[in-house]
Amino acid sequence: MTPKTITLPADLYQRVEQEAQSEGKTADEVAIEAVKRELARRWLERTRREAEVRRGSMTDEEVEAAVDTAVQGWRRDQHGR
């Protein structure tokens, strides 16, 4: 993969460098880890919101039953292959 450049404000870069020094890592390693964590957090939050919309007014028991039904259907489909 070809590396890309992202510009950070000087104060944020200083924080990244300080964190890197305290962890014995490079600034690039700390920045990459931070971006990955933030993207994962955003994905989880988006997924949670989408799940709430899909769930609607279903009870926990109704959600569990729907998941069980979906899993059983998937297993039947896999078995039939």
C-alpha positions in Angstrom: 0.0 0.0 0.0 1.3 3.4 -0.9 1.7 5.6 2.2 -0.4 8.8 2.3 0.2 12.0 4.1 -2.2 13.6 6.6 -1.5 17.1 8.0 -2.1 17.6 11.8 -2.2 20.9 13.7 1.1 21.4 15.5 -0.4 21.1 18.9 -2.0 17.7 18.1 1.2 16.5 16.5 3.1 17.4 19.7 0.6 15.3 21.7 1.1 12.4 19.3 4.9 12.7 19.6 4.7 12.8 23.4 2.5 9.7 23.5 4.9 8.0 21.1 7.9 8.7 23.3 6.2 7.5 26.4 5.2 4.3 24.7 8.5 3.7 22.9 6.8 4.0 19.5 7.0 6.2 16.5 4.6 9.1 15.9 3.4 7.3 12.8 2.6 4.1 14.9 0.6 6.1 17.5 -1.3 8.1 14.8 -2.2 5.0 12.9 -3.4 3.2 16.0 -5.4 6.3 17.0 -7.1 6.6 13.6 -7.9 2.8 13.5 -9.4 3.0 17.0 -11.5 6.0 16.1 -12.7 4.5 12.8 -13.7 1.3 14.7 -15.5 3.4 17.3 -17.4 5.2 14.6 -18.3 2.0 12.9 -19.6 0.5 16.1 -21.6 3.6 16.9 -23.1 3.6 13.4 -23.9 -0.1 13.7 -25.5 0.5 17.1 -27.7 3.3 15.7 -28.7 1.2 12.7 -29.6 -1.7 15.0 -31.8 0.5 17.1 -33.7 1.7 14.0 -34.2 -1.9 12.8 -35.2 -3.1 16.3 -37.9 -0.5 16.5 -40.2 -1.4 19.4 -39.2 -5.1 19.5 -38.6 -6.6 23.0 -35.4 -8.4 23.8 -37.2 -11.7 23.5 -38.5 -10.8 20.0 -35.0 -9.7 18.9 -33.6 -13.0 20.2 -36.3 -15.0 18.4 -35.6 -13.2 15.2 -31.9 -13.8 15.5 -32.5 -17.5 16.3 -34.7 -17.8 13.2 -32.1 -16.1 11.0 -29.3 -18.3 12.3 -31.4 -21.5 11.8 -32.2 -20.4 8.2 -28.6 -19.7 7.5 -27.6 -23.1 8.9 -30.2 -24.8 6.7 -28.9 -23.0 3.7 -25.3 -24.0 4.5 -26.3 -27.6 5.0 -28.1 -27.7 1.6 -25.0 -26.7 -0.3 
